[in-house]
Structures are given as C-alpha cells and as structure tokens.
C-alpha cells in the first residue's frame, strides 16, 4: 500500500465513523441550538470523509462501494474513539469525545498542510477552517458542563471512559514509517501525541477533571488502527450498510427478466 493511500484511509475512516455517531444525536441534543450545531458538524465530517474517499478513488482506483458499503469491517482503520456507542442520553460523553478528537485532528491537519503529496496538502485548508468550529463548539460545552454537580461528574466519567481510546488516535499502522519517510505527513505520531497531551491534559485539569496518566493507562484490547475493533463497531457497521444491502445495491443489475 502506498504511504499516501494509507494516510488517506485513516483520515477518511475517522471522519466517516465519527459523523455516523454524531447523526445519532439529531433531535435528541439538549437544546435546539446544539441540535443544529451538531447536525452541521456531522455534515462537515461527512464532507471531509467524502473529500478523502474521493481522493482514494481518483488517485488509487477505488470504487465507492469497496471503500464503504462492501468493505469488510475489519479493514477499516479508524480509531476506536470514534466508533464507541454513546451511553444513552449522555451529552457530556459526546462533547468529551468531540474535544479529544478535534484537538488531535487539528494537530494532524497541521502536519499534513505541507505534505509532499500535493493532493492532500491542497485540500487541508478547507478542512482546517471547519474543524476549528468543531473544536470551539466542544470546548464551549465543556466549559458549561464542568461547573459542578451531576454534569461535572458526567464529564469526569466520559474522560475516564474515552481517554484510553483517544490515545489510539496515535497508534501506528504498519505503514507509519513510510508515511513519515515519504513526507506525506511531516511529523511523527509520537510527536503529535506529545503535543496533544500538552494541550488536553492542562485544559481538562483546569476544569477540575482528573485525567488518567497516559503512561499508566491500560491499552484497550482493540485500537482500530490495526484492524481490531470493538463490538460497538460491528453493530454500527451493520446499521449503516443495512439499507445498501436491503435495496440490492450489492447485487449486479440484470437486463433479463426472470423468465427470459
């Protein structure tokens, strides 16, 4: 697999799966404003996924069906952070997930802005502008929720649950060395992880939220980047491909009638 191809799959899969999780909140968010905001964020993420999937089709000859609808769920390379099912009614969990992801995404996009692979570098500025809004939205809600009482407890519970999976954003695939050596991404995952920790840990601690020690945090059994996923992913994959299979898009069309 080409280094740019491997990087594009990670970009597209992360955005697509996160968008699928965000759409589950439509009409259920705590306010009309947050409902509209999250719908817009989900639309942005789907758009970013489409941008990267389109590049995979244009540059590496993929078909849309084999990238999404007919792809084996074990072949997706998104982080497990984005696939986890949200506890029912837990808005704080979605806000924390968004914040942890969006900070990492900003750092990743910054490292792709000067990519030696021009088709990626050319598209980064569009994505960066929209991701800034996503991060500000999540941080604004964290400031509101972390005051005191039950909402603060929910933020703490979400950090405890999601932080180990957020670390999987920086788990390498087998192509990591090639991605950096070829200049597709200008910084290593370990460097991005260090910068991410330097940003998210002090911020969360400023909200009186305890952050697990990354050096003592147990690695989840599944991390996503290596093709290992949680049971939540199996259920989500089955759900978003169900209509495609029910309508028979995976079956070749026939010009002959059954009795022809």
C-alpha positions in Angstrom: 0.0 0.0 0.0 1.3 3.5 -0.9 2.0 5.8 2.1 -0.5 8.4 0.8 -3.1 5.7 0.4 -2.6 4.5 3.9 -2.9 8.0 5.3 -6.0 8.8 3.3 -7.7 5.7 4.6 -7.1 6.8 8.2 -8.3 10.3 7.5 -11.5 9.2 5.7 -12.4 6.4 8.1 -12.0 8.6 11.2 -14.3 11.3 9.8 -16.9 9.0 8.4 -17.4 6.9 11.5 -17.4 10.0 13.8 -20.1 11.5 11.6 -22.2 8.4 11.9 -22.1 8.7 15.7 -22.9 12.4 15.6 -26.0 11.8 13.5 -27.5 9.6 16.3 -28.0 12.8 18.3 -30.2 14.6 15.8 -33.4 15.8 17.5 -32.0 14.5 20.8 -29.4 17.1 21.7 -30.2 19.2 24.9 -31.1 22.4 23.0 -32.3 23.4 19.6 -29.1 25.3 19.0 -26.9 22.3 20.0 -29.1 20.1 17.8 -28.5 22.3 14.8 -24.8 22.7 15.6 -24.2 19.0 15.9 -26.1 18.4 12.6 -23.9 20.9 10.9 -20.7 19.3 12.4 -21.9 15.8 11.3 -22.4 17.2 7.8 -19.0 18.7 7.8 -17.4 15.4 8.9 -19.2 13.5 6.2 -18.0 16.1 3.7 -14.4 15.6 4.9 -14.7 11.9 4.6 -16.1 12.3 1.1 -13.2 14.5 0.2 -10.6 11.9 1.3 -12.6 9.0 -0.1 -12.8 10.8 -3.4 -9.0 11.2 -3.5 -8.7 7.4 -2.9 -10.9 6.9 -5.9 -9.2 9.4 -8.1 -5.6 8.5 -7.2 -5.7 4.8 -6.4 -8.6 3.5 -8.4 -11.0 2.5 -5.6 -14.8 2.3 -6.1 -17.1 3.9 -3.5 -18.7 0.6 -2.7 -15.4 -1.1 -1.8 -14.4 1.8 0.4 -17.6 1.9 2.4 -20.6 -0.3 1.7 -18.9 -3.6 0.8 -15.7 -3.2 2.8 -15.0 -5.8 5.5 -15.5 -4.0 8.8 -12.0 -5.3 9.9 -10.4 -3.4 7.0 -11.4 0.0 8.4 -8.6 1.8 10.1 -10.4 4.4 12.3 -9.5 4.9 15.9 -11.8 3.1 18.4 -12.5 6.5 19.9 -14.9 7.4 17.1 -16.7 4.0 17.0 -17.8 3.6 20.6 -21.5 3.8 21.2 -22.6 6.8 23.3 -24.3 5.9 26.6 -27.9 6.7 26.2 -28.7 10.4 26.8 -25.1 11.2 27.8 -24.4 14.5 26.1 -21.2 15.0 28.1 -19.8 11.9 26.6 -20.3 13.2 23.1 -18.8 16.6 24.0 -15.7 15.0 25.5 -15.3 12.7 22.5 -15.5 15.7 20.2 -13.0 17.7 22.1 -10.4 14.9 22.4 -10.8 14.1 18.7 -10.8 17.7 17.4 -7.6 18.7 19.1 -5.9 15.6 17.6 -7.4 16.4 14.2 -6.0 20.0 14.3 -2.5 18.6 15.0 -2.8 16.0 12.3 -4.0 18.6 9.7 -1.2 20.9 10.6 1.2 18.1 10.0 -0.4 17.5 6.6 -0.5 21.1 5.5 3.0 20.8 4.0 2.6 17.3 2.8 4.9 16.2 0.0 1.7 14.6 -1.5 0.1 17.7 -3.1 -3.5 16.3 -3.5 -3.6 16.1 0.3 -1.9 19.4 1.0 -4.2 21.2 -1.4 -7.3 20.1 0.5 -6.2 20.6 4.0 -7.1 24.4 4.3 -10.7 23.7 3.6 -10.9 21.1 6.3 -8.9 23.2 8.8 -11.4 26.0 8.7 -14.4 23.8 9.6 -12.5 21.8 12.2 -11.8 25.0 14.1 -15.5 25.5 14.6 -15.9 21.9 15.8 -13.2 22.3 18.4 -14.6 25.6 19.7 -18.1 24.1 19.9 -16.9 21.2 22.0 -14.8 23.4 24.3 -17.6 25.8 24.8 -19.8 22.9 26.0 -17.1 21.5 28.3 -16.8 24.9 29.9 -20.6 24.8 30.6 -20.8 21.2 31.8 -17.8 21.2 34.1 -19.1 23.7 36.6 -20.3 21.4 39.4 -22.7 18.7 40.4 -24.0 15.9 38.1 -22.8 17.5 34.8 -19.2 17.6 36.1 -19.5 14.0 37.2 -20.7 13.1 33.7 -17.7 14.9 32.2 -15.3 13.0 34.5 -17.0 9.7 33.7 -16.6 10.4 30.0 -12.9 11.3 30.3 -12.3 8.1 32.3 -14.1 6.0 29.6 -12.8 7.7 26.4 -9.2 8.8 27.2 -7.7 5.3 26.7 -9.4 5.1 23.3 -8.3 8.7 22.4 -4.7 7.5 22.8 -5.4 5.1 19.9 -5.6 8.1 17.6 -1.8 7.9 17.7 -1.5 4.2 17.3 0.5 3.4 14.2 -0.5 1.2 11.3 2.1 -0.9 9.6 2.7 1.9 7.1 3.6 4.6 9.7 7.3 4.7 8.9 6.6 5.0 5.2 4.1 7.9 5.7 6.7 10.0 7.5 9.7 9.0 5.4 7.8 9.9 2.2 6.8 13.3 3.7 3.1 12.6 3.4 2.8 13.7 7.0 5.6 15.9 8.3 5.5 14.9 11.9 5.5 11.5 13.7 2.6 10.2 15.6 4.7 10.2 18.8 5.3 13.9 18.4 1.6 14.6 17.7 0.7 12.6 20.8 3.1 14.6 22.9 1.6 17.9 21.7 -1.9 16.6 22.2 -1.2 15.6 25.8 0.4 19.0 26.4 -2.9 20.7 25.3 -5.7 18.5 26.5 -4.4 17.5 30.0 -3.8 21.1 31.3 -7.2 22.2 29.9 -9.2 19.4 31.4 -7.4 19.7 34.7 -8.3 23.4 34.7 -11.9 22.3 34.7 -11.2 20.2 37.8 -11.3 17.0 35.8 -8.8 14.2 36.7 -7.0 12.9 33.6 -5.7 9.3 33.6 -1.9 9.1 33.4 -1.2 8.1 29.8 1.9 6.1 30.9 -0.2 4.0 33.3 -3.4 3.8 31.2 -4.1 0.3 30.0 -4.2 -0.1 26.2 -7.6 -1.1 25.1 -7.9 -4.6 23.6 -8.9 -3.0 20.3 -7.4 0.2 18.9 -8.8 0.3 15.4 -5.7 1.3 13.6 -4.5 -2.3 13.3 -8.0 -3.6 12.3 -9.0 -4.7 15.8 -12.4 -3.1 16.8 -15.0 -3.2 19.5 -18.4 -4.9 19.3 -19.8 -1.4 19.0 -18.2 -1.1 15.6 -19.8 -4.4 14.4 -23.2 -3.1 15.3 -22.7 0.4 13.8 -21.3 -1.1 10.5 -24.3 -3.4 10.2 -26.6 -0.5 10.7 -25.2 1.9 8.2 -24.8 -0.8 5.5 -28.2 -2.3 6.1 -30.2 -0.2 3.5 -27.5 -0.7 0.9 -27.9 -4.4 1.1 -31.6 -4.4 1.5 -32.0 -2.4 -1.7 -29.8 -4.9 -3.5 -27.1 -2.4 -4.5 -24.5 -5.1 -3.8 -26.1 -7.3 -6.4 -25.4 -6.9 -10.1 -28.3 -5.5 -12.1 -29.8 -7.7 -14.8 -31.3 -6.7 -18.1 -33.1 -10.0 -18.4 -36.4 -10.9 -16.8 -36.6 -13.9 -14.5 -38.2 -15.9 -17.3 -36.0 -14.7 -20.1 
